[in-house]
């Protein structure tokens, strides 16, 4: 592999890639919508190589799940060693020491007061499903408070609690969910400014619950940062007040940290920025460096379930558990929490300076190695097509970034080589400068 990526020598859909893509069209469900028209051959660190020998700098880290990039030697070694012992044997059948070791690691860092227990699942979506079932059973109530713009996975329950994509929910029956305004201060759903709002959105949420579900609210489910809505970061004090709101309504609080933990935003958990404690936390494949895994971590009394109330045949697969243990060890030993905050702070400043220098009315948001750049017109309207063009042009010359509507999302691996990071930022900045001048065409 070349030491000087990116390298684009052939069209990504040339040769055998075209044949594979045609087979994909014939065999795969149309619901799959690929970010990029390329067929991957290998991923080493933050470099993706396709079967045509093209090399791309990856600022997506596979939707953020590859927090250590691809092919990290410690992760590969852990997977190989575990596969030679026990690749997968159901936790419904036997005990597993590695599963207990991971639970103990999570106990040390989870933003939950008191003793905790865990449920292992196959994905973040299933962890949300387990939380929904366990916490509803614990409270004996039925109604859930969720937030506009949220995304909680692809199971029936996950989609029911989500509202970031109406297309994903067309086959989902919505019941027992109250949708409250999100804390998107740059586009306040109540039409208020950050100077005079005084958390009116939370007051409105409380009024909704009291009007629609008096004494019947079971859960408040939220993302500390709404990534798939464009890296929406709540204002200072919001999360603390949200958890207090849940308590005042006699409901439990669940934080979905599948996009933000571990370590993505310069802390183990996004909740750690405000020292916020909740009743339960859901984690996903970021914990296991992209392998299938979901974890529900909750207070001990909440998960004191009757035998057989929640089981998963393949949840907590030993290979995924081994990858998760190795991931946490690498994050700790390589100081990636501090590095994520340091590098992310520099990237955030750099993107903000670029927007200011170009005199653009664009909004830049981020924490740690999670940056959102919302492309906005002079009249304040979102410009989704221009954001799409920026993603397309960066891909054409070898940089992988992604968008959600009008927001471009940067989420590189936490251990990305700083020279690779610099090269990717140079490409990104050049394309922003070039295409922003053509904004009227979009």
N, C-alpha and C positions, 0 to 999 in steps of 0.2 A: 504494500500500500504506500502510495506517495506520501512524503512528509510535508507536502505543500498543498493541502486541500484549500478550497474546493478545486475539483478538476472535472470539467464537463467536456468529454471528447466525442460523444455520440448522442443522438436523440434518445431520451430515456425509454421510449416505446419502440425502439428499433429492434430488429432481429427477433430473438427468442422471446423478448419481453412482450412484443406484440401478440405472439401466439399464446402466451400465458394469460394476457389480459382478455383475449377473445374467449379462451376457455372459461375464465372467471365469469364473463358475461353470460355464458351458457349455463353455468352450474351454480352460481351463488345467487342468493336472494337479492332482489333489487334494493332492499333496505340498506345494504352496505353502500356507504358513500365515502370513497377514499379521499384522503387529503391530497395525495400526490399520485401522478401517473407513473409510478416506478415500481420495479420488482426488486426487492432487497436481496442482496447476496450475503452481506455481513455488516455487523455494527461493532466498531471498536472505539470505545470511549464515546466521543461526541462526533464521530465520523461515520456516516452511512454510505456504504458502497452498493451500487446496484449491479445487475448481472451484465451490464454493458461496460463496467469498469468506471463509471462516473462516481465521483466522491462528493458528498454533501456535508456541510457543517450543520449539525442538528441543534436547533434552538427550541425544539418541541419536547425532546426527551420522551417521545412516545406518550403524548398527553401527560407528561410529567412523571410517568411511572418509573422511568429509568433514571433514578436520582443519582446513580453512580455511572451512568452511561452504559454502553453495551460491552459485554465480555469482560467485566472486571475480574481479575484473576482470583480474588477471594470468593466471589460469588460462584464462579465456575468451579472452583475447587470444592466448595461446600456442596454444590449440587452433585458433582461426581461422587464424592465420598458418601453422600446420603443415598444416591441411587444404587451404589454397590451394597448398601446395608438393607434399607427398606425404602423403596421409591414411594410407595403409597399403600397404606393399609388402614382401613377405616377406624376412626376413633370411636365408632359405635361398637367395634369388636374388641379392641385392645387398648391398653394404656401406652402412652408415648412420652418418654422423658423430655424429648426436644420440645414438644408442645408445652410442657410445664416450664421449661427454661424460657421460652418466648413469653409466656404469661408473666413470669417473674420479672422479665425485662420491662414489659409494658406496665406492670404495677408500679415500678420505680419512677416512671415518667408521666403516666397518665394524669390529666388535669381533673382528678376526681378525689374528693375527700373520703377518707376511711378505706376499709378493706374493699377489694373488688374481685370480680370473677370475669371469665371470658367465655365467649362462644365463638368457635371458628366456623367460617363459611367459605364458599368458593369465590366470593366477590364482595365488593362494597355494596352492591344492590341487595344481596342476600343478607348482609349484616344489617342494613336498614330494615329489611323485612323481619329479621329476628328481633330487632329493637322494638319495632312496632307491636309485634305479638307479645313479647315479654313485658313491656312496660304497660301496655293496655291491660294485660292480665293482672299485673301488680296493682294498678290503680282501680280496676273495676269500672273504668270509664271508657267512653267511645270516641270523643271528638279530639282532633289533632289540629294544632295551629302550625301552618307552614307559611312560606313567604314567596311572594311573586319574584320570578327570576331564578328560583332555586332549581337545583338538579340533584336528584338523589338516586340515580341508577335506572335500570331497565326492567326490573321485575314489576309485577302489577302494583305492589305497594310503593316501590320507588317512583314509578311514573305517576301514581296518584298524588304523591307528595310534591311532585315537581311541577314547574310551570315555565321552564326556560325554553322548551320546544313544544309547541302545540302539535307538530307533526308526529312526535313520538307518542302522544297521548290520545290519538284518534281512536284507538281500540280500547281505551281504558275508561272504565266507569268510575266517576268521581263521587265519592261518598265519605261522609264524616270528616271532611277536611275544610278548615277555614283558611283562606288565603289572605294574608296581611301584606301591607306595603313593605317593600324592601328599603333598606337604608341607603338608597342611591342619591346622595345629596346633590350631585351634579345635575340630576334630572329628577328632582323631588316629585313623587307622585301626588303630593298634596299641594304642590305649587309654592312651597316655602323656600326661603334662603337659609343657608346654614347659620346665619347670624341671628335669625329670629325663630328658628323652628322649635328649640327646646324639646326635642324628641317627641314631637307631635305624632309621628308615625307610630310610636309605641303606645301613646295614649289612644290613638285610633284603633290599634290592635286590641287593646283592652276593652274598648267599647264594643267592638265586634263580638268578642267572646261573650261578654255579658249579655249582649242582645240575642246571640244565636245559640249559645251553649252554656247557659248559667249552671254552674255546679257540675258540669259534665266534661270539662276539658281534661284530657289525659296527658297529652304530650305537647311540648313546644320543640319542633324540629328545625334546625337552622344550620347554615354553613357560616363559619366565622368570616370567610371571604367567598363571595359568589364568583367562582372562577369562570364558569361557563356562561355567565351573564356579562362577562367582560372585566373580570378582576374588580368586582365591586367591594370596596373596603369600607366598613362602617366607621362613622366618626368616633372620636375619643369618648368613652363613657357609654357607648351604645350597648356593647355586649354585657357589661355589668348590669345595666338597667334591664336588659332583656331577660337575664337569668332571674333577676329579682321579680320581674313581671310574672314569670312562670311560677315562682314560689307564691306570690300573692294570689294567683289563680288556682292554687293547690294542684299544680301540674308539674310533671317532671320535664327536665331539659335534656335534649340529645343534640350533640354537636357532630355533624358530618365532617370529618377532617380527612377524608379520603384523598382530596386534592392538595392538602396543605401539610400533612404530616407523613413521615417524620422529616423535620429539618428544612423543608423547602423554603420557609419564610424567615429563616434565621433564629428559630426556636424549635424545640422538639414539636410543639403544637402551636397553632395560631392563637389559641386561647391563652398561652403563656405570656403573650405580649401584654395582656391586661391582668394577669394572675386570676383569671376567671376559672371557677370550678363548676362542673356540671354533673348530672347524674349518670350520663352515659356518653361514650364516644364511639363512632364508627370509623374504621380504617379500611383501606383497600390495597391495591396492588403496588402502590409506592413503597409500602412496607417491605415487600418481598422482591423488589427490583423487577417488577413487571410480571412475575408469575402469578397465577390465579390464587387469590387469597382475600378473604374479608374477615374482619375481627370486630366483634362487639365487646367493648370493655365497659362494665357497668358496676354500680354499687352492689355489694354482696347481697343485700336484702332483696334487690330487684331481680337478680338472677337465681334466687332460691326457688327454682322451678320444680314442678312435679316431674318425676322420671318420665322420659319420653315426650315431654311437651315441646322440646325443640331438639332435633338431631339432624346431622348432615352426613350423608354417606361418604362424600369425598372432601368435605370441608376440613381444613387443617391437614391437607396432604403433606406428607413428611418432606418432600422436596421443597415445597413452598415454605414450610416452617424453617428448614435449613437455610434457605435463601434469605428469609427475614432476619434470622439471627445473625447471619454474616453481614447483612446490610447495616443493622444497628451497630455492630462492632466496628465496621469500617467508618461509619459516620462519626462515632465517638473517637476512635484512634487517630483518624486523619483530621480531626478538628473541623469537620465540614459545617457544623452549625455556625461557628464564628465566620468561616469562610463565606458561607452563603449570605450572611448579613453584610459582610464587607464588600464582596463583589457586587451583590445586588444593589447596595447603596450607590456604588460607583456607576453601575449601568443605569439606574434610575435617574441620577443626576445628569448623566450624559444624554439620555433621551430627552429629558426636560430642557436641557440647554439647547439641543438641536431644534426642538419645537419653538423655543423662544427666539433663537437666532433667525429662524425662517418666518417668524411672525405668524405662526399658525394658531388657529383657535382650537387646537387639539388637546385632549385631556390625557395626562400621563398619571397612572396609578401603579402602586406596587409595594411589596414588602419582600425582602430577601431576593431569591432568584425566581421571582414571579412578578412579571411586569406586564401591564396592559396599556396599550396606546390606542385611544379611541379617536377615530378619524371623523372630524366634525367640520361641516361647512361654515362659511362666514355667517350664515343665518342661524347657526346653532343646530342644524339638522344633522343626523348621523349619515355618513357616506359609506354605505356597505360596499358598493361597487368599487370605490377607490381602494378601500382596504383589501378587497379581493384581488385587485390588480397589483398591489404592492406584494402580497403573498406570492402571486403568480410570477412576477418579475424576479423576486428573490430566488424562487425555486429555479428559474431558468438559468441563473448563473451560479447556483450551488449552495443556497442557504435555505434551510427548512424552518419556516415559521408557520403559525396558524392563526386563524381568525375565528371569532364568534360574532357574527353580525358585523357591526362597524368597528369592533375592537380587535387589534392585533395583539396576540399573546406571545410573550417570550418566557420560556421556562426551561433553560438549559440544565444539563446535569450539574449537580453541585460541585463536582470535582473536575469540571471542564478545564482543559489546559488554557492558561491565560493568553497564549499566543493565538490559539484557535478562537477564543472568545473575542479577542481584538479584531481578528480578521472578519469574523462574522458581523461584528458591530460596524466595521467599515463598510461592508456590503449593504447592511441595513440602512445606515445613514445616507449612503450615496443614493439608494433607491428612494428614500423619503424625500431627499432634496430634489431629485429628478422628477418624481411623479407628483409631488405637491404643487409644482408649478403648472401642472396640467389639470388641476382639480376641477376647473370649470367644465372640462369635457365629461365629467362624471356626474 
